[in-house]
Amino acid sequence: MGREHPARTFPWPRSPAIQFAQGRLQPKKMTLEPRDAEHVSHSTASRTDSRSIAVVGGSAAGLFTAALLAREGCPVRVFERIEALEPDARTLIVTNRMRGLLGRAAERSIVNEIRRFELFTDGRAATIALKHPDLIIERRTLIQGLAEEAQSAGASVELGRAFHGLHPNGRGLVLEVERHSDGSREEVRTSTIVGGDGAASRVARAAGWAPLETVPLVQAIVPLPKDMLPDTARVWFVPQDTPYFYWLIPESPTRGALGLIGEAGPDTRQHLEAFLEKRKLDPIEFQGARIPVYKRWVPVRRQIGEGSVYLVGDAAAQVKVTTVGGIVTGFRGALGVAQAILNGGSSGELRTLRRELDLHLLLRRSLHDFQQADYSQLVDLLNDPAKQSLAEYSRDEAWKILWRVCVSQPRLILLGLRGLLMRGRSFRWPRT
């Protein structure tokens, strides 16, 4: 992280929601000044820049927030607890929308493109070809690339700095971080703190947000079956194992990631191992994480004294609860928080994201108690017009998908309503 990188610009899309990143939408209330030294130790003090921003957590959403704000001239420091920016590797699938949000910064993390999905349940199958390919990405490479972009934009990325606490002080906030190298403490005076430190966010707890509920994600890297094309992802609905699904996403012509979201960690691993054995797939390695569950909109800002604390990404449960995917929605949350900071609290992107996540919550409630017969009926109802709608729009456009699919196949509405009214396994997760 100590290398200098040539100045680069993000090829931002031209939608009004993110034009501020190109300088075409000016902040409404915030006047930016040149970057200034802003930290104090316990024995020394320095002048506080009242417009400085501290981002806690080198997550994808946290680093994207830092890059957006630094491009607008904000003094930004990112504090990440690990001493080398080498987060756990994880193979992920995201929609093509990530390219539109990140542009060039996305490319280095993309390892494959998916052009069709194969859905399986109880001997039935359906194939959906995608108009715009999904992307298979490597999470570690994505985060490293975003850190370089944030630095190129002018942000300072400081490793080996663990969050210790925060409190109001005068006209702003004091962020306390602990250096891993020697255990010493540093106080950072700032006007704004952004918590991008994940589902178990310590920033969120310190600022008064309630803990989030999470579910386990477990997947195995496996040799790709010989009958499977590398541009095709497979999904199996097995409700006795999980209310979500199994997936197999190719990361190369020879390897893929097979996994599932569960409800309890040990059971999830056991189900995965049994599924691997049934399909005669030998795991090369295992990957896992706990993913926040969106239960309701989490307000992203709290005022502490005269300062503001924001949450982005997993820290705010900005996750599509239908698929428990949070990369693209986390970037949209970061974009919204950057807008709010620059525009005195106003963000159209956050309002749009809230509507989208609420719709995914409604869809999850309708699907969560589905049994095998329900999934079989769902696959049977996917006529050609419904498949065309699923092919044309991504899961980051849930409103468009729902409208078009229901128009082309009205019986899906009745199936979804029946799911909402079903009683059985309740729509709850264990608190962690």
N, C-alpha and C positions, 0 to 999 in steps of 0.2 A: 503493500500500500504506500510505500514511501517514494515510489517512482513518480516522476512528473509525466503528465500525459498532455499531448497537444490539445489545444482547444477544439471542442467539437460542438456541433449544434444538433438538437433533436429535430428530426423531420416531422414535426407535429402535424396531425390532421388539421383541417381548417374549420372544424365545427366550432360554433360560438362558445361551447362549454370549455374549450381549452385554448382559445386564442390568446388568453393572457400570457401563456407561456411563450408566445412569440412577440410579446410586447404590444399587441393590438388592443388588448383590454387593460386599461390602466387601473391600479388600485383606486378605490373610491375615497378612502379615508386615511390610508396609510402612506406617509411620506418616508421614503427610504433614504438612508444616509450611508456613507461609506462604511465598510467593515471596520470594527474597532476591537481592541483587546477587551475581553469581557469576563475573565475568570479571576477569582480571588482564592487564596489559600487561607488557612486558619491564622496565619501570622501576617499576611499582607493583603491589601485591598487595592482594587483598581476601579476606574470609572465604569459604570454599567451602561451599555448601549441599550436603551429602552425598547429598541426594535429587534433585538437579537433573538434567535430561535435555536433551541436545543432539541434535537431529535434523539430519543433514547431507543436503541435497538436497531441493529443493522439488518432488519428484515427487508424483503422486497418492497413492501409498502412504505416502510420508513425511509429507505434510501431514495425511492421515487419522490416522496414528499420533499426530501432535502434537495434533490436536483431541481425540482420545479421552483422552489422558493429561492434557491441560490441563483437561478437564471434571472430572477427578477431583482437581484441585487441585495437580497436579505443576507445578513451575516448568519450563517448556519454552521452549527457543529453537531456532528453525529457521534454518539457514544455507544460503543458496542462492547459487551463484556468479554467476548473471546479475544485472545491475543493474536490470533492469525485468522484472517477472514476465510475460513474453510468450514462452512456449516455442513451438516450432514447431507450427504448426497440423497436425492430422491427424484425418481422419474415421475413426471406429471403430464397430464393432458389438459390443454387449455384451448379456448376458441381462438380463431384468427383475429379477434378483436385486440389481442395483445399487441399484434404488429401495429395496428392503428394507434394504440396508445404510446408505445415505446419507440416505434420506428427502428432505426439501426441498432439501438440498444438491445432489442429482442433477438437479433439474428444469431449471435454467437451461442445462445443457450438452446437453440432449436436443433434437435437431433433427428427428427423425422416429421413427416406430415401424414395425417390420416384422412383418407378420402371416402371411406365408407364405414358404416357400423353394421355388425351382424348381431341381432338380438335373438336370444334363445330362452325358451321356457317350456318345460314339460313336453319335449319332442317337437315343439313348434319353432319356427324360425322366421325372421323377417330381415331384409337388408335395406339399409337406407344410404343412398349415395349423397355426399355432401357437395353443395355448390361451392362453398369455401372450405378449404381443408382445416381440420383441427391440427394443433401443433403439439408435438411431444417435446418437452423441454427438460433440461437438467437443472434442478433448483440451485445447486451450488454455483454453477456457471452463471446463471441468471443473476444471483445476488452479487457475485464478483463483478460482473459487467455493470450493474447498477451503481456499485460503489465507485467504479472508475468514472462513470458519467457524472455522479454527484461531485466528485473531486474536480473534474474538468469544468463543471459549472461554477466552481468556486467554494463549495462546501468543504469543511475540514472533517475527515473521517478518522476518529481516534479510537484505537482498539485497546483492549485490556482495561476498560473503564466500566465497572459494574454500577448500576443504579443503587443508591443507598437511601435516598429520601428526597423530599422537596418541602418547601415551606415558603409562605409569603414574606417579603422583605421590602418595606418602603413602597416603591412604585412598580415593583415587579415580583419575581420569584427567585428563589435560590434552589438550584439543583445540586444535590450532593452525590458525588460519584467516588468510587473507591478504586484505586489503581491496583491491578493484580500483581504488578511487579514487586511492590514493597508494602502493600496494604495501607498506604497513606490515603488521606481523604482530600478531595478537591471540591471547592464550592464554586459553582458557575452561576453568575447573575444573569438573568435573562427575562424577557417579557413573556415568552411563550415556550411551553414544553409540549412536544409531540411524542406520545407513547406509541412506538411501533415495535413493542417488545413481546408480541405474541399473545396467545390465548390466556396464559397465566401472567398477564401484564402486572408487574410490580408498580408501574406508574399509575395504572388504573386503580389498584388497591389504595395506594397512597393518596390519591385524589378523591377517593370516596365512591368509585363505581363498585357495583356488586360483582362477585366472581361469576365467571361464565361457566356454563356447562359444556362438556366436551365429550367426544366419542373417539374410539380408537380407529386408526387407519393402519392396516398391516398389508404389506405386499412383498412378493418374492420376485427376484430377477430370475427368469427361467429361459432355457433354450426355446426358441420359437417353434411351435409345431410345424411339421413339414407341409401340412395342408393349408397353412395360413399365409396370406400375402402380407408383406410388411407395410402396406398402406391401408390395412384394415384393422379395426379394433373390434373386439368381441365383448358382449355383455350377456351375463346369465342372471336371470331372476330366480333366486332360490329362497323364498320367504321363510322357510324353516331355519335357515342359517342367519339371515340378515334382512331387515326391512328395506335395505338399499339394494345392492347388486354386487356380483363379482365382475371384474373387468380384466381384460388382457390387452395391453397396449404395447405394440412393437416399438422398441427404441432403436432397432437396427434390423437388417435382414435376418439376423441370427438370434437376437435376444428380445425379450419383452418383459413387462412388469405385470404380474398377475396379483390382484389384491381385492380387498373388500373393506367396507366400513362396517363396524359392528356396534354393539351396545355395551359389551363388557370385554375388557382386554384379553383375559385368558381364553374365554370362549372364542373370541375372534381369531386368535392364533390357531386354536385347535380346528376350527372350521376351515381355515385356509389350508392347513396341512392335510386335512382329509380330502379337500377339493384337489389339491396337487396330486395326492396319491391316486385318486380316482381317475385323473387324466394322465397319469404316468409321466408327470413332469418333475424333474429333480431341481430343487432350488439351488441357485448359485450363491445368493445372499438374500438377506431379509432387510426390509426397510420399514420404519414405522413412525408414527407421530400421533399426537392427540389433536383433534380438530375441533374448533369451537362450533357450537350449534346455534344458529340464529333462531331465537324464540320470539323476539320482538325487536323493534328498532332500538339501538343503543345510542342515545344522544352523544355526539362526538365531542362536545365542549363542556367544560366546567370552569367557572371563574373561581380562582383562589386568590383572595386579596385583590390586588390590582392586576394580577397576571391571569393568563389563560392556559389551561391544559386541554389538549386534544388527543383523541385516539384514532388510529388508522389500522386497517387490515384486520388481522385476527384479533387484535386487542379490542376491537369494537364488534367482533363477530360478524364482519362483513363477508359472509359466506353464503353461497347458494345452497339452501338446505335440501334441495332436491338431489343434488349430486355431492354435496359437501365440498364443493370446489371454491377456493377463495383467492386465487391469484389475480384474475382479471377484476373481480369485484373489489379486491384490496387496492388495486391500482386506481379504480374509480373513486374509492374512498379517499385515497391520498390526493387525488385531483380535487375532490370536493373540499377537503381540509385546506389545501393550498389556496383555493379560491376564497374560502371563508376568512383565512388569515389576511389575505391581501385586500379583500373587499369589505372588511369590517363586519364579518359574520355572515354575509350573504353567499349562498352557493346553490345554484340550480342543479349541479351535478349530484349533490347530496340528496336533494328532494327526489330526483329521478331514481337514484340508487335505492332509496327507501321504498319507493313503490315497487321496484323490481324485486327486492328481497322479500317484501310482504307477499307478493304473488307466488314466489317460490315456496314460501311458508304454507300458503293455502294449498298448493299442489302437493307438498309433502304430507300435509294432513289427510288429503284424499287418498294418497298411496300407501300410507304407513302401515295400515292394517290389511293390505291386500294379501290374499292367499294364492296358492298356485293356480286355482281355477280363474281367479281374477286376472292374473297376468296372461294366462292363456287367452282369455277373452280379449284383453287389450291388444295382444299381437294379432289376433284374428280380425280385429276391427280396423287395423291399419291398412286401409285401402290405398290405391295409388295417389289420389289427391292428398290424403293425409301424409303419406310418405313424402310427397313433393313439398309440402309445407315444412316438414321436419328437415328436409334437405336444404331448403332455401334460407331458413333462419336458424341462428345459433341459439344455444341455451342461455346466452346473455341477452336474448330478445324474447323473453318469456311471454310478454303480452301479445306479440305478433304471432308466435307459435300457437298460443292458446286460442286466439281468435280464428286463425286460418284453419287449424285442425278441427275445431268444433263446427265450423261452417261446412267443412268437407265431410265430416263424419259426426253428425249430431248424437249418435248413440254413445260416443265417448263422454258426453256431458252427463248422461244418466249413470254411466259407470263411475265417474268421478264423484257425483253426488252420493251414490251409494257408499263409496269409500268414506266420505265425510261422516255419514250417519252410522257406520259400522261401529260395533263395540267389541272389545277383545283386548288385544295388546294396546295399552294406552300410549298416547303420544307424549312420552316422558323419557328423559335420560337420567342416569345417575349423576348426581352432583359430584364434582371432583375438587 
